[in-house]
Amino acid sequence: MHKIKKITTESPEYQSVLLLRDLVLRKPLGMNLFDENLEGDKEEIIFGIFNENEEALASVQFKILDNLSVKLRQMAVHPEHQKKGLGKSLVQFAEQQVKNLGYKKIEMHARKTAIPFYEKLGYKKEGEEFMEVGIPHYKMCKEL
Ligand SMILES: CC(C)(COP(=O)(O)OP(=O)(O)OC[C@H]1O[C@@H](n2cnc3c(N)ncnc32)[C@H](O)[C@@H]1OP(=O)(O)O)[C@@H](O)C(=O)NCCC(=O)NCCS
């Protein structure tokens, strides 16, 4: 059975989240997540979907911008588990939790390839295309 939950950088599952982020979001770009400064993760709100071995199948995290808004970052679903609804379930779960914490707005820098995924979840593009980690992105926002 898959479990969807909030974790912290102290949780045993955190290492599995890092491996997933590296596999899905960095290796395909020829980058290594572990070259980055990950200290900021301590201040972020992290969610994941885990299998029975506590391995991360999907993860996402939120950086607190101010009292009302958070930035969705590092959304990743394991390649063997994409397009099965895990990403959608995780974002919907995380949105509810973030809303319960009092935040009113989510923004993000979305990869162009993932825009239709976020549009289906109610996010709207804002402004022009820009480059980040060498690939095209758009700013997207959603009011909770
Ligand atoms: C993009 C990603 C997070 C989506 O997660 P997922 O679990 O594969 O998506 P889901 O199965 O929950 O899809 C939900 C809906 O979005 C659609 N969708 C998902 N990814 C899509 C894509 N890349 N292009 C178009 N539609 C997409 C699905 O078809 C589904 O539509 P439906 O509700 O009409 O059936 C995941 O594929 C992924 O990790 N991709 C690689 C890394 C990445 O791009 N991360 C986002 C960085 S901003």
PDBQT file of the ligand as one rigid body, heavy atoms in Angstrom, charges set to zero:
ROOT
HETATM    1  C1  LIG A 201       4.935  16.082 -14.329  1.00  0.00    +0.000 C 
HETATM    2  C2  LIG A 201       4.682  15.009 -13.247  1.00  0.00    +0.000 C 
HETATM    3  C3  LIG A 201       4.982  15.632 -11.889  1.00  0.00    +0.000 C 
HETATM    4  C4  LIG A 201       3.210  14.585 -13.312  1.00  0.00    +0.000 C 
HETATM    5  O1  LIG A 201       2.954  13.565 -12.353  1.00  0.00    +0.000 OA
HETATM    6  P1  LIG A 201       2.158  12.230 -12.785  1.00  0.00    +0.000 P 
HETATM    7  O2  LIG A 201       1.933  11.390 -11.574  1.00  0.00    +0.000 OA
HETATM    8  O3  LIG A 201       2.888  11.604 -13.933  1.00  0.00    +0.000 OA
HETATM    9  O4  LIG A 201       0.775  12.856 -13.301  1.00  0.00    +0.000 OA
HETATM   10  P2  LIG A 201      -0.715  12.299 -13.021  1.00  0.00    +0.000 P 
HETATM   11  O5  LIG A 201      -0.808  10.880 -13.441  1.00  0.00    +0.000 OA
HETATM   12  O6  LIG A 201      -1.133  12.629 -11.633  1.00  0.00    +0.000 OA
HETATM   13  O7  LIG A 201      -1.511  13.204 -14.065  1.00  0.00    +0.000 OA
HETATM   14  C5  LIG A 201      -2.635  14.027 -13.751  1.00  0.00    +0.000 C 
HETATM   15  C6  LIG A 201      -3.169  14.565 -15.071  1.00  0.00    +0.000 C 
HETATM   16  O8  LIG A 201      -2.170  15.374 -15.742  1.00  0.00    +0.000 OA
HETATM   17  C7  LIG A 201      -1.846  14.817 -17.023  1.00  0.00    +0.000 C 
HETATM   18  N1  LIG A 201      -0.392  14.933 -17.213  1.00  0.00    +0.000 N 
HETATM   19  C8  LIG A 201       0.574  14.537 -16.372  1.00  0.00    +0.000 A 
HETATM   20  N2  LIG A 201       1.791  14.835 -16.885  1.00  0.00    +0.000 NA
HETATM   21  C9  LIG A 201       1.560  15.430 -18.066  1.00  0.00    +0.000 A 
HETATM   22  C10 LIG A 201       2.426  15.973 -19.053  1.00  0.00    +0.000 A 
HETATM   23  N3  LIG A 201       3.761  15.985 -18.914  1.00  0.00    +0.000 N 
HETATM   24  N4  LIG A 201       1.861  16.504 -20.169  1.00  0.00    +0.000 NA
HETATM   25  C11 LIG A 201       0.504  16.519 -20.323  1.00  0.00    +0.000 A 
HETATM   26  N5  LIG A 201      -0.358  16.028 -19.402  1.00  0.00    +0.000 NA
HETATM   27  C12 LIG A 201       0.173  15.502 -18.287  1.00  0.00    +0.000 A 
HETATM   28  C13 LIG A 201      -2.266  13.371 -16.948  1.00  0.00    +0.000 C 
HETATM   29  O9  LIG A 201      -2.511  12.850 -18.226  1.00  0.00    +0.000 OA
HETATM   30  C14 LIG A 201      -3.503  13.443 -16.070  1.00  0.00    +0.000 C 
HETATM   31  O10 LIG A 201      -4.605  13.889 -16.841  1.00  0.00    +0.000 OA
HETATM   32  P3  LIG A 201      -6.107  13.352 -16.539  1.00  0.00    +0.000 P 
HETATM   33  O11 LIG A 201      -6.420  13.777 -15.111  1.00  0.00    +0.000 OA
HETATM   34  O12 LIG A 201      -6.916  14.054 -17.560  1.00  0.00    +0.000 OA
HETATM   35  O13 LIG A 201      -6.046  11.866 -16.685  1.00  0.00    +0.000 OA
HETATM   36  C15 LIG A 201       5.579  13.752 -13.446  1.00  0.00    +0.000 C 
HETATM   37  O14 LIG A 201       5.271  13.160 -14.678  1.00  0.00    +0.000 OA
HETATM   38  C16 LIG A 201       7.066  14.015 -13.377  1.00  0.00    +0.000 C 
HETATM   39  O15 LIG A 201       7.674  13.890 -12.313  1.00  0.00    +0.000 OA
HETATM   40  N6  LIG A 201       7.696  14.369 -14.520  1.00  0.00    +0.000 N 
HETATM   41  C17 LIG A 201       9.128  14.602 -14.588  1.00  0.00    +0.000 C 
HETATM   42  C18 LIG A 201       9.616  15.743 -13.720  1.00  0.00    +0.000 C 
HETATM   43  C19 LIG A 201       8.862  17.039 -13.888  1.00  0.00    +0.000 C 
HETATM   44  O16 LIG A 201       8.637  17.531 -14.987  1.00  0.00    +0.000 OA
HETATM   45  N7  LIG A 201       8.464  17.612 -12.755  1.00  0.00    +0.000 N 
HETATM   46  C20 LIG A 201       7.756  18.871 -12.706  1.00  0.00    +0.000 C 
HETATM   47  C21 LIG A 201       8.738  19.951 -12.597  1.00  0.00    +0.000 C 
HETATM   48  S1  LIG A 201       7.920  21.546 -12.621  1.00  0.00    +0.000 SA
ENDROOT
TORSDOF 0
